[in-house]
Amino acid sequence: MSSITVWFIRLAIMYFVLAIILGLHMSVAGPVYPWMPIHTHFNLLGWMSMMIYGVAYHILPRFSGRQLFSDKLAFWQLWLANIGLVGMALGWYLRSESGNSTVLLIFSLVETVSIVFFAVNMLATVKPAPAPPAPAKK
């Protein structure tokens, strides 16, 4: 497996553990803001999306019979996805304390860019196979 694949899968598992810990905390404290949206984002963008990214980077090039369109784009997507998610968690907390959504908005945009990078990389990697040559006429 490529290092990008391995890092996405490792990080997915770490976010899953963090989401479970937050979920356990909420089971005692109740759905206390800001833990609910942080818990939700760690589950969906952390656990699920990071796992999907990792598996997609490993499997889809093989299924398409092509090289990954851009390793560099995958590298930047890995960083931006994680910076965006951790920043969003901080943003949810700051929003609950001050009512200011600026940090949440900035890191949501970073996360969005990472998702666009993934979409571009996958769409450029997974293309239909060329049509087989027509049989020769006799």
A tleap script that builds the chain and sets N, CA, C and O, in Angstrom:
source leaprc.protein.ff14SB
mol = sequence {
  NMET SER SER ILE THR VAL TRP PHE ILE ARG
  LEU ALA ILE MET TYR PHE VAL LEU ALA ILE
  ILE LEU GLY LEU HIE MET SER VAL ALA GLY
  PRO VAL TYR PRO TRP MET PRO ILE HIE THR
  HIE PHE ASN LEU LEU GLY TRP MET SER MET
  MET ILE TYR GLY VAL ALA TYR HIE ILE LEU
  PRO ARG PHE SER GLY ARG GLN LEU PHE SER
  ASP LYS LEU ALA PHE TRP GLN LEU TRP LEU
  ALA ASN ILE GLY LEU VAL GLY MET ALA LEU
  GLY TRP TYR LEU ARG SER GLU SER GLY ASN
  SER THR VAL LEU LEU ILE PHE SER LEU VAL
  GLU THR VAL SER ILE VAL PHE PHE ALA VAL
  ASN MET LEU ALA THR VAL LYS PRO ALA PRO
  ALA PRO PRO ALA PRO ALA LYS CLYS
}
set mol.1.N position { 0.842 -1.189 0.000 }
set mol.1.CA position { 0.000 0.000 0.000 }
set mol.1.C position { 0.878 1.240 0.000 }
set mol.1.O position { 1.982 1.247 0.545 }
set mol.2.N position { 0.360 2.284 -0.624 }
set mol.2.CA position { 1.106 3.543 -0.643 }
set mol.2.C position { 1.062 4.186 0.743 }
set mol.2.O position { 0.191 3.872 1.555 }
set mol.3.N position { 1.999 5.079 1.002 }
set mol.3.CA position { 2.025 5.753 2.307 }
set mol.3.C position { 0.788 6.622 2.499 }
set mol.3.O position { 0.318 6.770 3.627 }
set mol.4.N position { 0.249 7.198 1.429 }
set mol.4.CA position { -0.982 7.997 1.538 }
set mol.4.C position { -2.130 7.114 2.013 }
set mol.4.O position { -2.884 7.493 2.909 }
set mol.5.N position { -2.257 5.943 1.413 }
set mol.5.CA position { -3.303 4.997 1.819 }
set mol.5.C position { -3.153 4.632 3.287 }
set mol.5.O position { -4.125 4.664 4.042 }
set mol.6.N position { -1.948 4.287 3.687 }
set mol.6.CA position { -1.690 3.883 5.074 }
set mol.6.C position { -2.025 5.019 6.031 }
set mol.6.O position { -2.652 4.787 7.065 }
set mol.7.N position { -1.615 6.253 5.703 }
set mol.7.CA position { -1.891 7.378 6.597 }
set mol.7.C position { -3.374 7.688 6.691 }
set mol.7.O position { -3.867 7.996 7.776 }
set mol.8.N position { -4.095 7.614 5.581 }
set mol.8.CA position { -5.539 7.843 5.660 }
set mol.8.C position { -6.198 6.793 6.553 }
set mol.8.O position { -7.063 7.132 7.360 }
set mol.9.N position { -5.808 5.542 6.424 }
set mol.9.CA position { -6.418 4.478 7.228 }
set mol.9.C position { -6.034 4.622 8.701 }
set mol.9.O position { -6.889 4.469 9.573 }
set mol.10.N position { -4.771 4.911 8.992 }
set mol.10.CA position { -4.353 5.128 10.383 }
set mol.10.C position { -5.130 6.270 11.029 }
set mol.10.O position { -5.633 6.148 12.146 }
set mol.11.N position { -5.214 7.378 10.304 }
set mol.11.CA position { -5.912 8.548 10.843 }
set mol.11.C position { -7.402 8.278 11.005 }
set mol.11.O position { -8.015 8.753 11.961 }
set mol.12.N position { -7.993 7.519 10.081 }
set mol.12.CA position { -9.403 7.147 10.209 }
set mol.12.C position { -9.641 6.419 11.525 }
set mol.12.O position { -10.605 6.702 12.237 }
set mol.13.N position { -8.761 5.484 11.840 }
set mol.13.CA position { -8.914 4.721 13.082 }
set mol.13.C position { -8.735 5.626 14.297 }
set mol.13.O position { -9.448 5.476 15.290 }
set mol.14.N position { -7.789 6.565 14.228 }
set mol.14.CA position { -7.602 7.504 15.345 }
set mol.14.C position { -8.831 8.382 15.551 }
set mol.14.O position { -9.247 8.610 16.687 }
set mol.15.N position { -9.418 8.881 14.451 }
set mol.15.CA position { -10.628 9.700 14.583 }
set mol.15.C position { -11.791 8.862 15.108 }
set mol.15.O position { -12.626 9.368 15.858 }
set mol.16.N position { -11.854 7.596 14.727 }
set mol.16.CA position { -12.907 6.712 15.227 }
set mol.16.C position { -12.807 6.572 16.743 }
set mol.16.O position { -13.809 6.662 17.452 }
set mol.17.N position { -11.589 6.352 17.230 }
set mol.17.CA position { -11.373 6.241 18.682 }
set mol.17.C position { -11.761 7.550 19.375 }
set mol.17.O position { -12.436 7.528 20.404 }
set mol.18.N position { -11.337 8.693 18.815 }
set mol.18.CA position { -11.704 9.990 19.409 }
set mol.18.C position { -13.213 10.195 19.414 }
set mol.18.O position { -13.767 10.692 20.395 }
set mol.19.N position { -13.879 9.819 18.333 }
set mol.19.CA position { -15.332 9.961 18.263 }
set mol.19.C position { -16.018 9.093 19.308 }
set mol.19.O position { -17.005 9.509 19.916 }
set mol.20.N position { -15.497 7.892 19.518 }
set mol.20.CA position { -16.078 6.995 20.529 }
set mol.20.C position { -15.882 7.582 21.923 }
set mol.20.O position { -16.794 7.542 22.749 }
set mol.21.N position { -14.699 8.126 22.186 }
set mol.21.CA position { -14.442 8.751 23.498 }
set mol.21.C position { -15.392 9.923 23.718 }
set mol.21.O position { -15.958 10.065 24.802 }
set mol.22.N position { -15.573 10.761 22.703 }
set mol.22.CA position { -16.533 11.869 22.824 }
set mol.22.C position { -17.950 11.341 23.012 }
set mol.22.O position { -18.725 11.904 23.785 }
set mol.23.N position { -18.288 10.273 22.317 }
set mol.23.CA position { -19.610 9.663 22.482 }
set mol.23.C position { -19.821 9.142 23.892 }
set mol.23.O position { -20.906 9.294 24.453 }
set mol.24.N position { -18.796 8.528 24.472 }
set mol.24.CA position { -18.899 8.062 25.860 }
set mol.24.C position { -19.074 9.241 26.818 }
set mol.24.O position { -19.866 9.176 27.759 }
set mol.25.N position { -18.329 10.311 26.569 }
set mol.25.CA position { -18.464 11.522 27.378 }
set mol.25.C position { -19.893 12.063 27.288 }
set mol.25.O position { -20.477 12.444 28.302 }
set mol.26.N position { -20.449 12.097 26.091 }
set mol.26.CA position { -21.810 12.598 25.917 }
set mol.26.C position { -22.844 11.680 26.550 }
set mol.26.O position { -23.906 12.145 26.965 }
set mol.27.N position { -22.554 10.388 26.632 }
set mol.27.CA position { -23.515 9.471 27.256 }
set mol.27.C position { -23.659 9.756 28.747 }
set mol.27.O position { -24.689 9.452 29.350 }
set mol.28.N position { -22.622 10.339 29.332 }
set mol.28.CA position { -22.675 10.722 30.741 }
set mol.28.C position { -23.166 12.155 30.898 }
set mol.28.O position { -24.017 12.437 31.742 }
set mol.29.N position { -22.627 13.063 30.080 }
set mol.29.CA position { -22.914 14.492 30.219 }
set mol.29.C position { -24.144 14.924 29.435 }
set mol.29.O position { -24.652 16.023 29.657 }
set mol.30.N position { -24.633 14.097 28.534 }
set mol.30.CA position { -25.710 14.499 27.642 }
set mol.30.C position { -25.114 15.148 26.398 }
set mol.30.O position { -23.910 15.392 26.332 }
set mol.31.N position { -25.966 15.426 25.415 }
set mol.31.CA position { -25.456 15.999 24.159 }
set mol.31.C position { -25.076 17.475 24.342 }
set mol.31.O position { -25.755 18.384 23.864 }
set mol.32.N position { -23.966 17.668 25.052 }
set mol.32.CA position { -23.520 19.012 25.401 }
set mol.32.C position { -22.835 19.657 24.208 }
set mol.32.O position { -21.899 19.097 23.636 }
set mol.33.N position { -23.307 20.828 23.843 }
set mol.33.CA position { -22.657 21.598 22.782 }
set mol.33.C position { -21.321 22.046 23.305 }
set mol.33.O position { -21.309 22.510 24.445 }
set mol.34.N position { -20.203 21.974 22.638 }
set mol.34.CA position { -19.978 21.668 21.231 }
set mol.34.C position { -19.603 20.220 20.959 }
set mol.34.O position { -19.185 19.911 19.844 }
set mol.35.N position { -19.733 19.316 21.927 }
set mol.35.CA position { -19.246 17.956 21.726 }
set mol.35.C position { -20.027 17.201 20.657 }
set mol.35.O position { -19.460 16.376 19.941 }
set mol.36.N position { -21.319 17.478 20.545 }
set mol.36.CA position { -22.131 16.760 19.548 }
set mol.36.C position { -21.628 16.999 18.120 }
set mol.36.O position { -21.398 16.022 17.407 }
set mol.37.N position { -21.443 18.253 17.661 }
set mol.37.CA position { -20.953 18.412 16.280 }
set mol.37.C position { -19.514 17.926 16.098 }
set mol.37.O position { -19.153 17.461 15.017 }
set mol.38.N position { -18.690 18.028 17.142 }
set mol.38.CA position { -17.315 17.516 17.029 }
set mol.38.C position { -17.356 15.993 16.899 }
set mol.38.O position { -16.672 15.415 16.053 }
set mol.39.N position { -18.158 15.353 17.740 }
set mol.39.CA position { -18.346 13.904 17.684 }
set mol.39.C position { -18.831 13.490 16.290 }
set mol.39.O position { -18.316 12.538 15.704 }
set mol.40.N position { -19.822 14.211 15.772 }
set mol.40.CA position { -20.387 13.902 14.460 }
set mol.40.C position { -19.350 14.068 13.350 }
set mol.40.O position { -19.234 13.211 12.474 }
set mol.41.N position { -18.602 15.161 13.387 }
set mol.41.CA position { -17.605 15.401 12.342 }
set mol.41.C position { -16.437 14.421 12.434 }
set mol.41.O position { -15.902 14.010 11.404 }
set mol.42.N position { -16.032 14.038 13.643 }
set mol.42.CA position { -14.980 13.030 13.774 }
set mol.42.C position { -15.456 11.688 13.216 }
set mol.42.O position { -14.670 10.943 12.631 }
set mol.43.N position { -16.741 11.381 13.399 }
set mol.43.CA position { -17.272 10.139 12.835 }
set mol.43.C position { -17.381 10.205 11.321 }
set mol.43.O position { -16.936 9.290 10.628 }
set mol.44.N position { -17.968 11.278 10.799 }
set mol.44.CA position { -18.243 11.331 9.364 }
set mol.44.C position { -17.038 11.751 8.528 }
set mol.44.O position { -16.694 11.072 7.560 }
set mol.45.N position { -16.396 12.852 8.884 }
set mol.45.CA position { -15.247 13.310 8.102 }
set mol.45.C position { -13.955 12.627 8.535 }
set mol.45.O position { -13.044 12.449 7.725 }
set mol.46.N position { -13.871 12.248 9.796 }
set mol.46.CA position { -12.673 11.587 10.306 }
set mol.46.C position { -12.680 10.100 10.008 }
set mol.46.O position { -11.894 9.620 9.190 }
set mol.47.N position { -13.558 9.377 10.664 }
set mol.47.CA position { -13.596 7.931 10.538 }
set mol.47.C position { -14.041 7.496 9.138 }
set mol.47.O position { -13.302 6.801 8.441 }
set mol.48.N position { -15.242 7.904 8.727 }
set mol.48.CA position { -15.793 7.387 7.471 }
set mol.48.C position { -15.058 7.935 6.239 }
set mol.48.O position { -14.618 7.163 5.387 }
set mol.49.N position { -14.927 9.250 6.147 }
set mol.49.CA position { -14.316 9.825 4.938 }
set mol.49.C position { -12.845 9.455 4.812 }
set mol.49.O position { -12.385 9.124 3.719 }
set mol.50.N position { -12.102 9.507 5.911 }
set mol.50.CA position { -10.672 9.158 5.820 }
set mol.50.C position { -10.503 7.693 5.401 }
set mol.50.O position { -9.603 7.361 4.631 }
set mol.51.N position { -11.378 6.824 5.917 }
set mol.51.CA position { -11.304 5.415 5.522 }
set mol.51.C position { -11.643 5.277 4.035 }
set mol.51.O position { -10.978 4.536 3.310 }
set mol.52.N position { -12.670 5.986 3.588 }
set mol.52.CA position { -13.035 5.936 2.171 }
set mol.52.C position { -11.896 6.456 1.309 }
set mol.52.O position { -11.578 5.858 0.281 }
set mol.53.N position { -11.277 7.563 1.713 }
set mol.53.CA position { -10.148 8.098 0.948 }
set mol.53.C position { -9.032 7.061 0.843 }
set mol.53.O position { -8.517 6.798 -0.244 }
set mol.54.N position { -8.665 6.476 1.983 }
set mol.54.CA position { -7.573 5.499 1.995 }
set mol.54.C position { -7.863 4.304 1.109 }
set mol.54.O position { -7.016 3.890 0.316 }
set mol.55.N position { -9.058 3.749 1.243 }
set mol.55.CA position { -9.431 2.584 0.437 }
set mol.55.C position { -9.515 2.972 -1.041 }
set mol.55.O position { -9.069 2.219 -1.908 }
set mol.56.N position { -10.086 4.145 -1.328 }
set mol.56.CA position { -10.210 4.580 -2.720 }
set mol.56.C position { -8.842 4.780 -3.361 }
set mol.56.O position { -8.634 4.397 -4.512 }
set mol.57.N position { -7.908 5.378 -2.625 }
set mol.57.CA position { -6.573 5.582 -3.190 }
set mol.57.C position { -5.874 4.246 -3.471 }
set mol.57.O position { -5.028 4.159 -4.361 }
set mol.58.N position { -6.227 3.222 -2.718 }
set mol.58.CA position { -5.609 1.909 -2.939 }
set mol.58.C position { -6.311 1.142 -4.064 }
set mol.58.O position { -5.657 0.564 -4.932 }
set mol.59.N position { -7.643 1.143 -4.041 }
set mol.59.CA position { -8.400 0.250 -4.921 }
set mol.59.C position { -8.715 0.851 -6.290 }
set mol.59.O position { -8.562 0.173 -7.306 }
set mol.60.N position { -9.149 2.098 -6.334 }
set mol.60.CA position { -9.644 2.634 -7.606 }
set mol.60.C position { -8.598 2.685 -8.721 }
set mol.60.O position { -8.934 2.392 -9.868 }
set mol.61.N position { -7.341 3.046 -8.431 }
set mol.61.CA position { -6.366 2.951 -9.537 }
set mol.61.C position { -6.216 1.514 -10.048 }
set mol.61.O position { -6.040 1.297 -11.247 }
set mol.62.N position { -6.283 0.554 -9.158 }
set mol.62.CA position { -6.149 -0.845 -9.573 }
set mol.62.C position { -7.354 -1.279 -10.403 }
set mol.62.O position { -7.207 -1.965 -11.415 }
set mol.63.N position { -8.554 -0.872 -9.963 }
set mol.63.CA position { -9.763 -1.229 -10.712 }
set mol.63.C position { -9.758 -0.602 -12.097 }
set mol.63.O position { -10.224 -1.207 -13.062 }
set mol.64.N position { -9.232 0.608 -12.192 }
set mol.64.CA position { -9.239 1.289 -13.486 }
set mol.64.C position { -8.057 0.875 -14.359 }
set mol.64.O position { -8.032 1.163 -15.555 }
set mol.65.N position { -7.078 0.200 -13.758 }
set mol.65.CA position { -5.896 -0.205 -14.511 }
set mol.65.C position { -5.001 0.970 -14.864 }
set mol.65.O position { -4.259 0.916 -15.845 }
set mol.66.N position { -5.066 2.020 -14.076 }
set mol.66.CA position { -4.289 3.234 -14.333 }
set mol.66.C position { -3.538 3.644 -13.080 }
set mol.66.O position { -3.889 3.247 -11.969 }
set mol.67.N position { -2.508 4.435 -13.273 }
set mol.67.CA position { -1.804 5.046 -12.150 }
set mol.67.C position { -2.694 6.125 -11.545 }
set mol.67.O position { -3.552 6.688 -12.225 }
set mol.68.N position { -2.484 6.407 -10.267 }
set mol.68.CA position { -3.160 7.532 -9.639 }
set mol.68.C position { -2.801 8.798 -10.410 }
set mol.68.O position { -1.637 9.006 -10.755 }
set mol.69.N position { -3.778 9.633 -10.679 }
set mol.69.CA position { -3.550 10.853 -11.462 }
set mol.69.C position { -2.454 11.708 -10.854 }
set mol.69.O position { -1.558 12.153 -11.570 }
set mol.70.N position { -2.505 11.954 -9.524 }
set mol.70.CA position { -1.513 12.838 -8.913 }
set mol.70.C position { -1.226 12.451 -7.461 }
set mol.70.O position { -2.082 12.580 -6.586 }
set mol.71.N position { -0.012 11.977 -7.232 }
set mol.71.CA position { 0.420 11.705 -5.862 }
set mol.71.C position { 0.512 13.003 -5.063 }
set mol.71.O position { 0.227 13.029 -3.866 }
set mol.72.N position { 0.912 14.073 -5.735 }
set mol.72.CA position { 1.048 15.369 -5.070 }
set mol.72.C position { -0.314 15.878 -4.577 }
set mol.72.O position { -0.424 16.407 -3.471 }
set mol.73.N position { -1.337 15.713 -5.402 }
set mol.73.CA position { -2.690 16.115 -5.019 }
set mol.73.C position { -3.175 15.275 -3.831 }
set mol.73.O position { -3.824 15.802 -2.928 }
set mol.74.N position { -2.867 13.985 -3.828 }
set mol.74.CA position { -3.239 13.107 -2.712 }
set mol.74.C position { -2.526 13.538 -1.430 }
set mol.74.O position { -3.125 13.546 -0.355 }
set mol.75.N position { -1.250 13.895 -1.546 }
set mol.75.CA position { -0.483 14.371 -0.391 }
set mol.75.C position { -1.124 15.618 0.199 }
set mol.75.O position { -1.325 15.697 1.410 }
set mol.76.N position { -1.446 16.589 -0.642 }
set mol.76.CA position { -2.065 17.830 -0.162 }
set mol.76.C position { -3.464 17.576 0.380 }
set mol.76.O position { -3.892 18.227 1.333 }
set mol.77.N position { -4.168 16.642 -0.219 }
set mol.77.CA position { -5.496 16.314 0.294 }
set mol.77.C position { -5.411 15.725 1.693 }
set mol.77.O position { -6.221 16.062 2.557 }
set mol.78.N position { -4.439 14.849 1.926 }
set mol.78.CA position { -4.242 14.275 3.254 }
set mol.78.C position { -4.041 15.372 4.290 }
set mol.78.O position { -4.694 15.373 5.334 }
set mol.79.N position { -3.143 16.301 4.005 }
set mol.79.CA position { -2.864 17.382 4.958 }
set mol.79.C position { -4.062 18.300 5.147 }
set mol.79.O position { -4.435 18.614 6.278 }
set mol.80.N position { -4.661 18.728 4.054 }
set mol.80.CA position { -5.778 19.663 4.167 }
set mol.80.C position { -6.986 19.032 4.853 }
set mol.80.O position { -7.678 19.702 5.619 }
set mol.81.N position { -7.247 17.754 4.589 }
set mol.81.CA position { -8.382 17.077 5.230 }
set mol.81.C position { -8.206 17.040 6.745 }
set mol.81.O position { -9.163 17.242 7.493 }
set mol.82.N position { -6.995 16.786 7.187 }
set mol.82.CA position { -6.756 16.704 8.626 }
set mol.82.C position { -6.679 18.071 9.284 }
set mol.82.O position { -7.203 18.260 10.381 }
set mol.83.N position { -6.035 19.023 8.629 }
set mol.83.CA position { -6.000 20.385 9.162 }
set mol.83.C position { -7.419 20.937 9.222 }
set mol.83.O position { -7.807 21.561 10.210 }
set mol.84.N position { -8.192 20.707 8.164 }
set mol.84.CA position { -9.568 21.189 8.130 }
set mol.84.C position { -10.416 20.591 9.232 }
set mol.84.O position { -11.171 21.307 9.889 }
set mol.85.N position { -10.303 19.282 9.447 }
set mol.85.CA position { -11.130 18.619 10.453 }
set mol.85.C position { -10.767 19.049 11.869 }
set mol.85.O position { -11.654 19.346 12.669 }
set mol.86.N position { -9.490 19.085 12.185 }
set mol.86.CA position { -9.071 19.509 13.525 }
set mol.86.C position { -9.444 20.981 13.739 }
set mol.86.O position { -9.896 21.361 14.820 }
set mol.87.N position { -9.252 21.807 12.702 }
set mol.87.CA position { -9.641 23.211 12.798 }
set mol.87.C position { -11.138 23.377 12.977 }
set mol.87.O position { -11.580 24.264 13.708 }
set mol.88.N position { -11.925 22.533 12.317 }
set mol.88.CA position { -13.378 22.591 12.497 }
set mol.88.C position { -13.766 22.235 13.919 }
set mol.88.O position { -14.661 22.854 14.494 }
set mol.89.N position { -13.097 21.237 14.492 }
set mol.89.CA position { -13.380 20.877 15.889 }
set mol.89.C position { -13.105 22.072 16.802 }
set mol.89.O position { -13.902 22.383 17.688 }
set mol.90.N position { -11.987 22.726 16.582 }
set mol.90.CA position { -11.671 23.933 17.345 }
set mol.90.C position { -12.726 25.014 17.087 }
set mol.90.O position { -13.158 25.702 18.012 }
set mol.91.N position { -13.131 25.154 15.836 }
set mol.91.CA position { -14.142 26.140 15.473 }
set mol.91.C position { -15.474 25.904 16.159 }
set mol.91.O position { -16.124 26.854 16.593 }
set mol.92.N position { -15.893 24.634 16.265 }
set mol.92.CA position { -17.143 24.323 16.982 }
set mol.92.C position { -17.025 24.727 18.444 }
set mol.92.O position { -17.959 25.281 19.023 }
set mol.93.N position { -15.870 24.444 19.032 }
set mol.93.CA position { -15.665 24.817 20.432 }
set mol.93.C position { -15.699 26.339 20.604 }
set mol.93.O position { -16.390 26.852 21.485 }
set mol.94.N position { -14.955 27.053 19.764 }
set mol.94.CA position { -14.905 28.508 19.869 }
set mol.94.C position { -16.276 29.132 19.612 }
set mol.94.O position { -16.639 30.124 20.244 }
set mol.95.N position { -17.024 28.555 18.692 }
set mol.95.CA position { -18.371 29.059 18.423 }
set mol.95.C position { -19.268 28.924 19.653 }
set mol.95.O position { -20.079 29.804 19.944 }
set mol.96.N position { -19.111 27.817 20.366 }
set mol.96.CA position { -19.937 27.624 21.566 }
set mol.96.C position { -19.540 28.580 22.677 }
set mol.96.O position { -20.375 28.958 23.499 }
set mol.97.N position { -18.270 28.977 22.711 }
set mol.97.CA position { -17.785 29.874 23.763 }
set mol.97.C position { -18.075 31.343 23.459 }
set mol.97.O position { -18.452 32.102 24.352 }
set mol.98.N position { -17.900 31.741 22.202 }
set mol.98.CA position { -17.990 33.167 21.877 }
set mol.98.C position { -19.106 33.504 20.896 }
set mol.98.O position { -19.453 34.673 20.733 }
set mol.99.N position { -19.662 32.508 20.251 }
set mol.99.CA position { -20.678 32.759 19.241 }
set mol.99.C position { -20.091 33.134 17.885 }
set mol.99.O position { -20.834 33.357 16.929 }
set mol.100.N position { -18.767 33.206 17.795 }
set mol.100.CA position { -18.096 33.592 16.555 }
set mol.100.C position { -17.829 32.340 15.713 }
set mol.100.O position { -17.227 31.377 16.188 }
set mol.101.N position { -18.279 32.368 14.475 }
set mol.101.CA position { -18.131 31.214 13.580 }
set mol.101.C position { -16.979 31.344 12.593 }
set mol.101.O position { -16.857 30.511 11.695 }
set mol.102.N position { -16.133 32.358 12.729 }
set mol.102.CA position { -15.080 32.617 11.744 }
set mol.102.C position { -14.122 31.438 11.612 }
set mol.102.O position { -13.829 31.009 10.496 }
set mol.103.N position { -13.634 30.913 12.719 }
set mol.103.CA position { -12.678 29.794 12.677 }
set mol.103.C position { -13.351 28.569 12.050 }
set mol.103.O position { -12.744 27.872 11.237 }
set mol.104.N position { -14.577 28.316 12.421 }
set mol.104.CA position { -15.316 27.186 11.849 }
set mol.104.C position { -15.457 27.346 10.342 }
set mol.104.O position { -15.267 26.382 9.600 }
set mol.105.N position { -15.783 28.528 9.886 }
set mol.105.CA position { -15.944 28.773 8.453 }
set mol.105.C position { -14.621 28.592 7.705 }
set mol.105.O position { -14.588 27.956 6.652 }
set mol.106.N position { -13.549 29.138 8.233 }
set mol.106.CA position { -12.239 29.033 7.566 }
set mol.106.C position { -11.834 27.571 7.400 }
set mol.106.O position { -11.427 27.155 6.316 }
set mol.107.N position { -11.946 26.795 8.476 }
set mol.107.CA position { -11.506 25.404 8.394 }
set mol.107.C position { -12.503 24.528 7.636 }
set mol.107.O position { -12.124 23.490 7.094 }
set mol.108.N position { -13.771 24.936 7.594 }
set mol.108.CA position { -14.733 24.233 6.735 }
set mol.108.C position { -14.351 24.404 5.270 }
set mol.108.O position { -14.490 23.477 4.472 }
set mol.109.N position { -13.869 25.598 4.921 }
set mol.109.CA position { -13.409 25.841 3.546 }
set mol.109.C position { -12.156 25.021 3.233 }
set mol.109.O position { -12.013 24.503 2.126 }
set mol.110.N position { -11.251 24.902 4.210 }
set mol.110.CA position { -10.058 24.063 4.021 }
set mol.110.C position { -10.487 22.619 3.764 }
set mol.110.O position { -9.956 21.955 2.874 }
set mol.111.N position { -11.442 22.143 4.542 }
set mol.111.CA position { -11.961 20.776 4.368 }
set mol.111.C position { -12.595 20.613 2.981 }
set mol.111.O position { -12.413 19.592 2.319 }
set mol.112.N position { -13.327 21.617 2.565 }
set mol.112.CA position { -13.965 21.580 1.247 }
set mol.112.C position { -12.926 21.483 0.133 }
set mol.112.O position { -13.106 20.720 -0.815 }
set mol.113.N position { -11.853 22.241 0.238 }
set mol.113.CA position { -10.778 22.174 -0.764 }
set mol.113.C position { -10.202 20.761 -0.804 }
set mol.113.O position { -9.923 20.235 -1.882 }
set mol.114.N position { -10.023 20.146 0.361 }
set mol.114.CA position { -9.470 18.781 0.383 }
set mol.114.C position { -10.413 17.808 -0.325 }
set mol.114.O position { -9.955 16.898 -1.016 }
set mol.115.N position { -11.705 17.988 -0.162 }
set mol.115.CA position { -12.685 17.113 -0.816 }
set mol.115.C position { -12.656 17.319 -2.328 }
set mol.115.O position { -12.760 16.358 -3.090 }
set mol.116.N position { -12.516 18.564 -2.760 }
set mol.116.CA position { -12.396 18.852 -4.196 }
set mol.116.C position { -11.124 18.211 -4.752 }
set mol.116.O position { -11.145 17.650 -5.848 }
set mol.117.N position { -10.018 18.287 -4.007 }
set mol.117.CA position { -8.772 17.637 -4.448 }
set mol.117.C position { -8.998 16.136 -4.650 }
set mol.117.O position { -8.543 15.565 -5.641 }
set mol.118.N position { -9.697 15.504 -3.715 }
set mol.118.CA position { -9.982 14.071 -3.827 }
set mol.118.C position { -10.825 13.799 -5.076 }
set mol.118.O position { -10.531 12.887 -5.848 }
set mol.119.N position { -11.875 14.601 -5.260 }
set mol.119.CA position { -12.761 14.387 -6.403 }
set mol.119.C position { -12.000 14.528 -7.719 }
set mol.119.O position { -12.160 13.708 -8.623 }
set mol.120.N position { -11.177 15.561 -7.826 }
set mol.120.CA position { -10.389 15.772 -9.051 }
set mol.120.C position { -9.453 14.589 -9.273 }
set mol.120.O position { -9.358 14.070 -10.385 }
set mol.121.N position { -8.766 14.164 -8.223 }
set mol.121.CA position { -7.807 13.062 -8.342 }
set mol.121.C position { -8.502 11.768 -8.769 }
set mol.121.O position { -7.999 11.047 -9.630 }
set mol.122.N position { -9.642 11.479 -8.176 }
set mol.122.CA position { -10.344 10.242 -8.514 }
set mol.122.C position { -10.961 10.309 -9.910 }
set mol.122.O position { -10.887 9.340 -10.667 }
set mol.123.N position { -11.572 11.452 -10.258 }
set mol.123.CA position { -12.187 11.563 -11.584 }
set mol.123.C position { -11.145 11.486 -12.689 }
set mol.123.O position { -11.422 10.967 -13.771 }
set mol.124.N position { -9.954 11.998 -12.426 }
set mol.124.CA position { -8.886 11.928 -13.429 }
set mol.124.C position { -8.219 10.551 -13.456 }
set mol.124.O position { -7.573 10.200 -14.444 }
set mol.125.N position { -8.364 9.780 -12.399 }
set mol.125.CA position { -7.773 8.434 -12.334 }
set mol.125.C position { -8.701 7.397 -12.950 }
set mol.125.O position { -8.266 6.531 -13.709 }
set mol.126.N position { -9.970 7.493 -12.620 }
set mol.126.CA position { -10.940 6.483 -13.048 }
set mol.126.C position { -11.601 6.962 -14.337 }
set mol.126.O position { -12.478 7.826 -14.329 }
set mol.127.N position { -11.161 6.385 -15.417 }
set mol.127.CA position { -11.698 6.714 -16.736 }
set mol.127.C position { -12.099 5.413 -17.403 }
set mol.127.O position { -11.570 4.351 -17.073 }
set mol.128.N position { -13.033 5.493 -18.340 }
set mol.128.CA position { -13.397 4.255 -19.039 }
set mol.128.C position { -12.197 3.684 -19.806 }
set mol.128.O position { -11.339 4.420 -20.293 }
set mol.129.N position { -12.168 2.403 -19.893 }
set mol.129.CA position { -11.109 1.744 -20.667 }
set mol.129.C position { -11.332 2.051 -22.140 }
set mol.129.O position { -12.472 2.201 -22.581 }
set mol.130.N position { -10.261 2.144 -22.895 }
set mol.130.CA position { -10.436 2.392 -24.326 }
set mol.130.C position { -11.169 1.220 -24.985 }
set mol.130.O position { -11.043 0.071 -24.562 }
set mol.131.N position { -11.917 1.532 -26.001 }
set mol.131.CA position { -12.656 0.489 -26.714 }
set mol.131.C position { -11.673 -0.472 -27.377 }
set mol.131.O position { -10.632 -0.053 -27.882 }
set mol.132.N position { -12.005 -1.751 -27.375 }
set mol.132.CA position { -11.114 -2.700 -28.043 }
set mol.132.C position { -11.096 -2.437 -29.551 }
set mol.132.O position { -12.079 -1.956 -30.115 }
set mol.133.N position { -9.988 -2.751 -30.187 }
set mol.133.CA position { -9.921 -2.520 -31.629 }
set mol.133.C position { -10.951 -3.363 -32.378 }
set mol.133.O position { -11.266 -4.485 -31.980 }
set mol.134.N position { -11.453 -2.814 -33.440 }
set mol.134.CA position { -12.426 -3.550 -34.262 }
set mol.134.C position { -11.734 -4.719 -34.936 }
set mol.134.O position { -10.566 -4.620 -35.311 }
set mol.135.N position { -12.434 -5.808 -35.089 }
set mol.135.CA position { -11.814 -6.956 -35.771 }
set mol.135.C position { -11.475 -6.598 -37.228 }
set mol.135.O position { -12.192 -5.842 -37.884 }
set mol.136.N position { -10.390 -7.150 -37.694 }
set mol.136.CA position { -9.942 -6.889 -39.068 }
set mol.136.C position { -10.896 -7.538 -40.063 }
set mol.136.O position { -11.368 -8.656 -39.857 }
set mol.137.N position { -11.169 -6.820 -41.136 }
set mol.137.CA position { -12.047 -7.371 -42.189 }
set mol.137.C position { -11.208 -8.277 -43.091 }
set mol.137.O position { -10.027 -8.026 -43.333 }
set mol.138.N position { -11.846 -9.319 -43.573 }
set mol.138.CA position { -11.122 -10.263 -44.438 }
set mol.138.C position { -11.507 -10.084 -45.847 }
set mol.138.O position { -11.001 -10.790 -46.719 }
savepdb mol mol.pdb
quit
